[in-house]
Amino acid sequence: MRKEILRLQNVSMSSDSGSGLRDICLYLYAGESLGVVGPQYSGKSRLLDVIDGSRRAEKGKFFFRGASFAAGSWKGAENIRRVRKTSALVEYRTVLENIFVIKKKQIGRNLIRWKNLRKQAVLCLEEFDIPISPEKRVYELSYVEHHMVELLKDYLSGAELILMDVVTAKYTAADYVSLYRVIRKMQDKGVAFIISGYRMDDLQRLTDRCLFMVKGQAVKIVENIRRRQIDETRVYLSNSSSAASGNEFAYGRKEESNRISPQITRRVDFQAEGKWSFQIAPGEIAVFIDPFRQYERDFVRALQGGGIFRIDGKEVNKVGRKKEVYLADFLNDKKVLENLTLGDNLWFPNHSAVYTLGLLNPFKYNAVKRLFLEQYQGDERFRFQWKHLSYAEQMAVYLERLKLQKWKLLFCMNVDAVLNSEQEEMIKIQLRKMAESRRSVCVCTSAFMQFADIADSFFMVTEEKGFCKYTYRELCAYFGI
């Protein structure tokens, strides 16, 4: 008889914007994998937040390993672990140290029997078909290898349910094969998985069933045996009886362009006298459209000066804004300092991050340089011969330096002035990476179509509405596109 490990019964959760989880029902057996699929910000991550206890549900019941919990008393469990898009491993330690040593203070060559642990690590890696040396440092691992090591670490720490939050977005076909072997072996040992993602074609490679979510609701559960008979778009567009409101689900560019604000309460809020007032969620790329370059400087002065500025609900004064808000002028900022080395150029605005008690941390310093160069490996345009850098290479260094600095809101000016065919893809990729670290990015541009493929929301000043948020379709109608 199959053993049920988790059940959610009519779990609901509201948010400040009035949108949250609504009457979620699901069940999961030991050794089973469930996919949670839906458009971005449809409630997938929020559902995992509720399951692991990092957020509280308001209604419903949880059943875990036979025990019943009311929504208000559910705080997750020790044997529920989560793998996020951003790796939780310590990059400058080895795979061995990451697997067996949890706390930094435990890392001591004289106190731990490293020889015995290494033998155990080799056996575990072989058992789960993970072809990685335990002596390899984490910063040398590929994206999927990070996740395989995290899964092994969670398994060895006693995990019975592992949540994977949209980690599959960057996988290649070979990555899916490698990860599937690891997941299947752990399922054979009774470990259950919930894996969230955007596309059913990706999740069906790893899961037994898929739960479709739209606007915080569970619309349909599909067994993998029927996956080829399901049209995802029709599921999202259907007028499902499971929807409490009975409204049709709109799935398209309009929803994508305005998809973050209803779901996330942690955000950047800014209110100033006159026209300036906006909200940006963590991880959001907002495009501020200024067709005639009339308002950009006014907007910057408002950010630097008056008004009420809050980050995560806490008001930030003018001094604090200099740390939390970074203004990047892509046209006029100096991209590199030629009298410094490449590593120093990457770190000089944030040098304290690589120094401890005045001593340089060589692992961290060199790892960042190595990871930076690996991003452009194989691209003949990027050779990084110092003091002979092309403009594209200088821009790459500048973008990496921005990424390493500690800010919560990045305001990018004059981006379209440097956007050519050689640099467009690179700039967009790096801006998206910055947003993936749960920071907010605002791009000021005169032509919104240039950034429509990476934008999560659009803002524009008009005489009729003032400074307002627009969807992609509304902008196309406004400009007659």
N, C-alpha and C positions, 0 to 999 in steps of 0.2 A: 504493500500500500504506500502511495506517495505521501511524503510528509510536507504539509503546508508550513512555510516558514514566515510568510508575511501576507497580511490581508488589510486593505483599506476599505472602510465602509462609509460611504457618503461623507467623505472628508471635504471640508470647505474652508476657504480662507479669503478674506477680503483685503483690500489695500486702500490707501488714501485716495486713489484715483477711481475707486469703485470697481476695479477689475481684479480678479484673483482666481483661485481654484474653486470650482463649483461641483459639489456632489461627485467627487472622484471615487470610483470603486475599482479595485483591482486585487488580484491574488497572485501569489508566486510560490512555487514549490521548491524544495531543496534540489539543487542540481539543475535548475531551469534558468534560462535567460530570456528576459523580456526587453523588447525594444520600445522606446518611447519616441515617437516621431511626430513632427509638426513644424510649421513655419517658425522662424526665429521669434523669440519672445511670445510663444504661445502658451507658456506655463511649464515647459519641460524642466528647466532648472529649478523653478519654484517647487515643483513636485518633489524633486530630489532633496531640496532644502528641508521640506517638511518630513520626509522619510528619515533623513539623518539627524533630525532634531535641531538644525541650525535656525529654523523658523518654526513658530508655533501655529498649528491649525486652530480654528475657532470652533468647528463643529465636526462631528463624526467620531469614528472609533478606529483604533489600530489594534491589530492582532499580530503578535510576534512570538513565534515558537510556542503557540498555544496560549499565551498570556494575553489578557485584554487590557487596553489602556484607553481612557477617555482622551479627547483631543488636547485638553489643557494639561494633562499629566504626561503626555508622550514627549520624551527628550532624546529619542534615538536609543542606541545600544552600543556597547563597546565592540561587539562583533559585527557591526555595520560600518564598512569603510568606504571611502570615496576617492576616486581618481578624477582629478580635474584637468581641464585643458592645459593649465600652467602646472608644470611639474613641481611636486612637493619634495623632490630629492635635493640633497645638498650637492651642488654641481662640482665643488672642488674636492669632494671625497670620492673614494672608490666605491664600486658596486658592493663590495663586501661590507664596507663600513656603513653604507646606506641601508643594507638589508638587516644587519644585526645590531647596529648601534643607533638608538633612537635619540638620545640626548647628547649634546655636545660634551658635557662634562664627563660622559662615560668613555669618551675617546682617549685612551691612554695606553701607550704601547706596553707599559709594564704591568697593567692591571688586567688585560684581556688576553686570553689564550688564542691569539690570532691564527696559529697553525691549525688548531682544531676547527675553528670557525671557517677557515678557508676550505678545509675538506668537506665540511657540511654544505658550504655554499656551492662547491663544484657539483656535489651530488644532487642538490636541489635544482640547479640550473640544467643539469642533464636530464633530470626526471621530467621537467616541463618543457624540454626541447627549446631552451633559450641559449643560443650560441654566443654567449658573452663571457669574457674572462672576468672573474671576480676582482682582479687587480685593475681593471679598466676604470678610468675616472669618468664620472657621470657626464661631464661636458663633452666627452668624446662620443657619446651615444647618439644614435639617430632618434627621431621623434617617437617612433613606435617602440624602440628599445627602452626609452624612458618609461613608457607605460607598462611594458612587460616586467621590468624590474619593480615598479610600484605594485603590480599585481602580486608578484612573488613575495614582496615584503608584507603586504596585507594578509596573504594566505598564511605565512609563517607566524604572524601575530594573532592568528585565530579567527580571521574573518569568515563569517558564514554567508554574508550578503555584501557584495561589492557593487557600488554605484559608479558608473562611468559617464561623465557629463560632457557631451559633445566633443569627445577627444578624437573621433574618427574623421573629422573634416579634412585633415591633411594626409590621410593614408593613401598609399599606392596599392595596386592590386596585390603585389607581393607582401605588403604590410598586413593586409587582411588575412592572407594565408597564414603568416607567422603568428599573428595574434589569435586567430581561431584555434590553432593547435594548443596554445597555452590555456585559453578559456575552456576548451573542451576537456582537457585533462583535469582542470580544477572542478568543472561540473561533475566529472566522474567521481570526485572525492566529496561531492555534496555541496559545493559552494554555488550559490545563486547569484545571478547578475541582473542589474537593470542598466541598460545602455541607452542614452538619449542621443538623438541626431536629427538632421534635417531631411534626409532622404531614405525612403524605405529600401531602395536598391542597395544602399550601403549597410543598413542595419540587418537586413535579412541574411547577410553573410555570417552574422555572428549570433543571431538570436533565434528562439523557437517561436515566439509570438511577437506581434507589434501592436502597440496601443497608439492610436491616433489622437492627437490633442489639438484643439483650436480654441483660442481665447479662454484658456483655463478649464476647458471641459474635455472629458474623455468621449470622443465621438464614436469610435469603433475599435474593436480588437480583431486582428486578423491572424489566423494561424499561418505559419510559413508555408505550409503545403499549398495554400491558395494564393501565394504572393503574386504569381504571374497573372492572376485574374483580376487584380485590383489596380484601378487607376487612382493614384494618390490625389490628383487634382479634383476628381469627382467626389472623393471622400470629403475634402475640405469645402467644396462648394455645395454639398448636399444639405438639405434642410432636415437635419437629424432630429429624431424624436428625443434623443438624449439631451438636446439643448433646452435648458430651462426657460430661456426667453423665447424660443421658437423663431428667432431671427435667422435669416440666411447668413452663411459664413462668406465673407468677402475675402478672397485670397488673390492678391495681385500686387502690382507695383505700388498701388495706393496704400495698402496695408503695410508693405515692407518699408515704405518711406516714413511711416509714422508708427513703427512697431514697438519702440522701446518705452516711451513715456507712460503708457497705461500700466506697465508691469512692475516697474522698479521704484522703490521708495527712496533708496539711497541715491542722491543726485547733487548736482550743482545748481543752486538757485541764485539768480541775480535780479535785483529790482533797483532801478535808479529813476530819478526824476525825468519826466519827459517820456520818450518813446521806448526806452530800453528796459525790457523785462523778459527773461527767458529761463528755461529749465533744461538741463542736459543730464542724461543718466550716465553712470559709469559704463565705459565700454562703447559709448555712442560717438559716432562721427557726425557732427552737425555742420551743414554747409550754409554760410551766411552769404546771401546773394546781394551784391551791390553793383548793378549793371553800369553805373556811371561814376563809380568811385566817389560817391557823395558822402557816405556815412561811415566809412571804415575808420577814419581818424577819430570821429566823434565816439564811435563805439569803443575804441581803445582807450580814449581818455575817460570814458565812463567806467570801464573796467578798472583802471588805475586809481580813479578818484572816488567820487561819492557813491551813494546808493548802498543798499543792503546786500551783502554777499555771504551766502551760506554754502558750506560743503558738508554733506552728510548731516544736515540739520543744524550744524553749529556755525554761528556767525563768525566771519573772519574779518579782522580789522585791516587797515591799509598796509600795515607792516607785514601782516601775515599773507596778504595777497601776493607780495613779491615772491614768496616761497611756493604758494599753491598755484599761482597762475603764471605761465611762461609765455611771453610774446615773442614769436619767432618770425623775423622778417627774412623770407627766403631770398629776396633780391639783394638786400643791403648788408645782411649779417656776414661777417668774415667766416668763410667755411673752414679754413685750416690755418694754423700758425706754423710756418715752414721751419722755424727754428726749434720746434719741438718734434719729438718722435711721433710715430703713428699712435702708439699706446698712450702717450701723454696727451695727444690731441683728443682722444676718445674720453679721457678721464679728467682733464684739467678743470672743468667747472664743478666737478663732484669728487675731488681728489680724496676727501675724507673717507669715502667709501672703500678705498683700497689701502688705507693706512690704519694701523692699530697701534696706539701709543707711539705714534711717530715713525713706526716701522712699516715698510711696504710689504703688502701681502702678495708675493710673486705668483701664487696659484691663481688668485682672482684677476690680477693684472694681466697675466699672459692668456688666461682662459678667455677673457672678453675680446682680446685682440684676435685670438684664434677663431672664435665663433664669428666674429665680424668678417674675417677673410673667407671663412668657409661659405658664407652666404653668396659670395660672388665667384666661388671656385668654378672653373670651367667656362666662364664668360670672358671671351677675349677682350672685351672692352675695358675690363677691370684688372689691371696688373699691379697697381699700387706701388709703382717705383717712386720712392719718396723724393720730393723736390722736383718731380716731373709728372705731377698728377694732372690728368685731364679735368675739365669742369665737372663731368659726371662722377669721377672718382672723389673729387672734393665734396660734391653734394652727398655722396654716400657716407663719407666721414661725418659730415654735418648732421645727417639724419640719425646716424648711430649715436652721436653725442646727445642729441635731443632725447633719444629713447632711454639713455642711461641716467638722465637727470631726474630729480625727484620733484615732479609737479603733478597736480591733479586735473588741471585744465590747460591745454595747449592751444593758444590762438595763433593760427598761421596766416600771415599776411603775404601778399605778392606771390602766391604760389603759382598762379597761372602765368606770371611773368617769366618764370623759369621752366615752365612745363613744355618740353619739346618731345619729339618721338623717342629720343634716346633715354630720357629721364622719367617719362610719365609713369611707366609701369613700376619702376623702382620706388618713386615717391609714394605711389598709392599703396604698394605692398608694405612699406615701412610705416605709413600712417595707420594702416589696419593693424599691424603688429603692436603699435603703441596702444591702440584702443583695446586690443585683446588682453592687455594687462590691467583691465578695469579702470582705465583713466579716460577722461573725456577729451575729445579733439574737436576744435572748431576751425573750419577752413573758410577764409573770406575769398570770394571769387566774383568775377564779373559775368561768367558764363557757367551756369549751373550744370549744363550737360556734360562738362568735362569731368565732374565728380559724381555723376548720378549713379555710377556703378559701385561706389563705396559708401555713399551717403546713407545714413540712417534717418536723418530728418533734414528739413530745409527751413530757413528763416529768411524773410525779406521785408524791407520797409516799403510800404505803398501809402499813397495819400488817403486811400479809402480805409485801410485797416490799421495803418501804423506798422509797428514791428510785430509780425505774426508768424506762426508756424504754418507751413504749407505741405501738402502732399505732392508727389511727383506729378500726378495727373492734373492737379490744380495749377501747377506751374506751367505745364505744357499748354493748358487752356489759356492761361494768362498771357503767355508769349506767342500764342497761335502756332504751336509746333504740332 
